[in-house]
Amino acid sequence: MITERTEARKHPFQQFTCTEPRPKSPHGRTLPHPKPWEWTAQSILRRSSECLKAGSLLVVGRSVSSAEILAVAHVIPEASESYFSAYIAAIGVSRVARGQGGGIADRTLAEVRTVVLESARGSEAMAVLATANIHTANLSSQRLFERSGYEPRSVPSGEYQQWVCRLDA
């Protein structure tokens, strides 16, 4: 887990790749990405060392054999008198680790749950909630969050829908 920008700078997040490169036209013009939500998540995670704010954290999953970054989640916790919440701004699994049945993504989201619950222990909150905004066409993320107990909170707002999970239940 990384909690400070100076610590995040020691890791190669700028090279973290969790999606395919943007396609190009036959004449070399860059085209829109076919999965814009993946491009956005990769951008957030790559810029982590530049924009990690106080209180935010990065949950990093590494390969045991090579120490290569396999997955990253950017989490923004917030405490109030009645509840402790954590917004999952982005979660990504490296392209080299994709296609393994969601195991790495599942373990990363489980680690996010553990870290958030540990962070919430010091608060007087009556509930611990986690939220994420998921693109309506991102079926893989929807299945991931559903397996972890998240549910859609509302109707979609534009292309995104908020998902929520009570972690202390």
C-alpha positions as CSV (number, residue, x, y, z in Angstrom):
1,M,0.0,0.0,0.0
2,I,1.2,3.5,-0.9
3,T,0.0,6.5,0.9
4,E,2.3,9.3,-0.1
5,R,3.2,10.9,-3.4
6,T,7.0,10.7,-2.7
7,E,6.7,7.0,-2.2
8,A,4.5,6.6,-5.3
9,R,7.3,8.3,-7.3
10,K,9.6,5.4,-6.6
11,H,7.4,3.0,-8.6
12,P,7.1,2.8,-12.4
13,F,3.4,3.7,-12.6
14,Q,4.0,5.8,-15.7
15,Q,4.7,2.6,-17.6
16,F,1.7,0.6,-16.1
17,T,-0.4,-0.7,-19.0
18,C,-3.8,-2.1,-18.4
19,T,-5.3,-1.6,-21.9
20,E,-4.4,-1.8,-25.6
21,P,-2.8,1.2,-27.3
22,R,-5.1,3.6,-29.0
23,P,-5.8,2.5,-32.6
24,K,-4.5,4.4,-35.6
25,S,-6.1,5.0,-39.0
26,P,-4.5,3.6,-42.1
27,H,-2.9,7.1,-42.5
28,G,-1.5,7.1,-38.9
29,R,-4.1,9.4,-37.3
30,T,-4.9,8.4,-33.6
31,L,-8.5,7.2,-33.3
32,P,-10.7,7.1,-30.2
33,H,-10.0,4.1,-27.9
34,P,-12.6,1.3,-28.3
35,K,-12.8,1.0,-24.4
36,P,-12.5,4.6,-23.2
37,W,-13.0,3.5,-19.5
38,E,-9.8,1.4,-19.7
39,W,-7.9,4.4,-21.2
40,T,-9.2,6.6,-18.3
41,A,-8.3,4.1,-15.6
42,Q,-4.8,3.7,-17.1
43,S,-4.4,7.5,-17.2
44,I,-5.4,7.8,-13.5
45,L,-3.1,5.1,-12.4
46,R,-0.1,6.3,-14.5
47,R,-0.5,9.8,-13.0
48,S,-0.7,8.5,-9.4
49,S,2.7,9.7,-8.5
50,E,1.8,13.2,-9.6
51,C,-1.7,13.6,-8.2
52,L,-1.9,11.4,-5.1
53,K,-3.6,13.6,-2.6
54,A,-3.2,13.4,1.2
55,G,-5.3,10.6,2.6
56,S,-5.6,8.8,-0.7
57,L,-3.9,5.5,-1.2
58,L,-2.7,3.0,-3.8
59,V,-3.1,-0.7,-3.4
60,V,-0.5,-2.4,-5.5
61,G,-0.3,-6.1,-6.5
62,R,3.1,-7.4,-7.6
63,S,4.3,-10.6,-9.1
64,V,6.0,-12.8,-6.5
65,S,8.8,-13.8,-9.0
66,S,9.6,-10.5,-10.7
67,A,8.1,-7.7,-8.5
68,E,6.4,-6.4,-11.7
69,I,3.2,-4.4,-11.0
70,L,0.3,-6.6,-11.9
71,A,-2.6,-4.6,-10.5
72,V,-3.2,-1.2,-9.0
73,A,-6.2,0.4,-7.3
74,H,-6.4,4.1,-6.5
75,V,-8.7,4.6,-3.4
76,I,-9.9,7.9,-1.9
77,P,-11.1,7.4,1.7
78,E,-13.4,9.9,3.5
79,A,-14.6,9.9,7.0
80,S,-17.7,11.6,8.5
81,E,-19.4,11.3,11.8
82,S,-21.9,8.7,10.6
83,Y,-19.9,6.7,8.0
84,F,-16.5,6.0,6.5
85,S,-16.5,5.8,2.8
86,A,-13.9,4.9,0.1
87,Y,-14.2,5.8,-3.5
88,I,-12.4,3.5,-5.9
89,A,-11.2,6.0,-8.5
90,A,-9.6,3.4,-10.7
91,I,-8.6,-0.3,-10.6
92,G,-6.5,-1.9,-13.3
93,V,-4.9,-5.2,-14.1
94,S,-1.7,-5.2,-16.2
95,R,-2.1,-6.5,-19.8
96,V,0.4,-9.2,-19.1
97,A,-1.8,-10.6,-16.3
98,R,-5.2,-10.3,-18.0
99,G,-7.3,-13.3,-19.1
100,Q,-6.7,-15.3,-15.9
101,G,-10.4,-15.5,-15.0
102,G,-10.4,-12.3,-12.9
103,G,-8.3,-13.8,-10.1
104,I,-5.9,-10.9,-9.9
105,A,-8.7,-8.3,-10.0
106,D,-10.6,-10.2,-7.4
107,R,-7.6,-10.3,-5.0
108,T,-6.9,-6.6,-5.6
109,L,-10.5,-5.6,-4.8
110,A,-10.3,-7.9,-1.7
111,E,-7.2,-6.2,-0.6
112,V,-8.9,-2.8,-1.1
113,R,-11.7,-4.0,1.3
114,T,-9.1,-5.1,3.9
115,V,-7.2,-1.8,3.7
116,V,-10.4,0.3,3.9
117,L,-11.6,-1.6,6.9
118,E,-8.3,-1.1,8.6
119,S,-8.4,2.6,7.9
120,A,-11.9,2.8,9.2
121,R,-11.1,1.2,12.5
122,G,-9.8,4.5,14.0
123,S,-13.0,6.3,13.1
124,E,-16.3,6.5,15.0
125,A,-18.2,5.6,11.9
126,M,-21.4,3.5,12.2
127,A,-20.9,2.1,8.6
128,V,-18.1,1.5,6.1
129,L,-19.1,1.9,2.5
130,A,-17.1,1.7,-0.7
131,T,-18.2,3.2,-4.1
132,A,-17.1,3.1,-7.7
133,N,-18.4,4.6,-10.9
134,I,-18.4,1.9,-13.6
135,H,-19.0,2.5,-17.3
136,T,-22.2,1.0,-18.4
137,A,-20.4,-0.9,-21.2
138,N,-17.7,-2.2,-18.9
139,L,-19.2,-5.7,-18.3
140,S,-15.9,-7.1,-16.9
141,S,-15.8,-4.5,-14.1
142,Q,-19.4,-4.9,-13.4
143,R,-18.9,-8.7,-12.9
144,L,-15.8,-8.0,-10.8
145,F,-17.6,-5.7,-8.4
146,E,-20.7,-7.9,-8.3
147,R,-18.6,-10.9,-7.3
148,S,-17.2,-8.7,-4.4
149,G,-20.7,-7.8,-3.1
150,Y,-21.2,-4.4,-4.8
151,E,-24.6,-3.4,-6.3
152,P,-25.7,-0.7,-8.6
153,R,-26.8,2.2,-6.4
154,S,-28.8,4.2,-9.0
155,V,-29.8,4.4,-12.6
156,P,-26.8,5.3,-14.8
157,S,-25.9,9.0,-15.1
158,G,-24.6,9.3,-18.6
159,E,-22.2,6.5,-19.4
160,Y,-21.4,5.7,-15.8
161,Q,-23.3,4.1,-12.9
162,Q,-22.4,4.2,-9.2
163,W,-21.9,0.9,-7.5
164,V,-21.8,0.6,-3.7
165,C,-20.9,-2.0,-1.1
166,R,-21.2,-2.0,2.7
167,L,-17.9,-3.4,3.7
168,D,-18.5,-3.9,7.4
169,A,-21.6,-6.1,6.9
